[in-house]
Amino acid sequence: MTDDPEFRAMINEGSKLPPGPERELLTKEAAQYWIGQAWYIHFKARQMMAAHWPWVMNYHGEYEAGDFDKYPYLCRVWIDQDLKTEMGY
């Protein structure tokens, strides 16, 4: 939503570098520049929560696994029934 020639140049230069320390440094500089510009501050208008159940495996408290589809991660989680029973649930 913005078109900053300096930032675009950093990204274009970084995309030409192979993965490694030089590319990481340029990425860090580009990120610091981008944050420093503060083109806008995005505020979410909805309530968010993170839940944790030790017996739910492969779930790490996603805030936004999908911005509008809140449950795409459900096909990748499973319940450890033995741990759940052991914990008294």
Contacts in CASP RR format, 6 or more apart in sequence:
PFRMAT RR
TARGET T0000
AUTHOR 0000-0000-0000
METHOD contacts of the structure
MODEL  1
MTDDPEFRAMINEGSKLPPGPERELLTKEAAQYWIGQAWYIHFKARQMMA
AHWPWVMNYHGEYEAGDFDKYPYLCRVWIDQDLKTEMGY
1 39 0 8 1.000
1 40 0 8 1.000
2 37 0 8 1.000
2 39 0 8 1.000
4 37 0 8 1.000
4 39 0 8 1.000
6 33 0 8 1.000
7 30 0 8 1.000
7 33 0 8 1.000
7 34 0 8 1.000
7 37 0 8 1.000
10 26 0 8 1.000
10 29 0 8 1.000
10 30 0 8 1.000
10 33 0 8 1.000
11 30 0 8 1.000
13 26 0 8 1.000
14 23 0 8 1.000
14 26 0 8 1.000
14 27 0 8 1.000
14 30 0 8 1.000
17 23 0 8 1.000
17 26 0 8 1.000
48 63 0 8 1.000
50 61 0 8 1.000
50 62 0 8 1.000
50 63 0 8 1.000
51 61 0 8 1.000
52 61 0 8 1.000
53 59 0 8 1.000
54 83 0 8 1.000
54 87 0 8 1.000
55 79 0 8 1.000
55 80 0 8 1.000
55 81 0 8 1.000
55 83 0 8 1.000
55 84 0 8 1.000
55 87 0 8 1.000
55 89 0 8 1.000
56 77 0 8 1.000
56 78 0 8 1.000
56 79 0 8 1.000
56 80 0 8 1.000
57 77 0 8 1.000
57 78 0 8 1.000
57 79 0 8 1.000
57 80 0 8 1.000
58 76 0 8 1.000
58 77 0 8 1.000
58 78 0 8 1.000
59 73 0 8 1.000
59 77 0 8 1.000
62 73 0 8 1.000
65 71 0 8 1.000
65 72 0 8 1.000
65 73 0 8 1.000
66 72 0 8 1.000
END
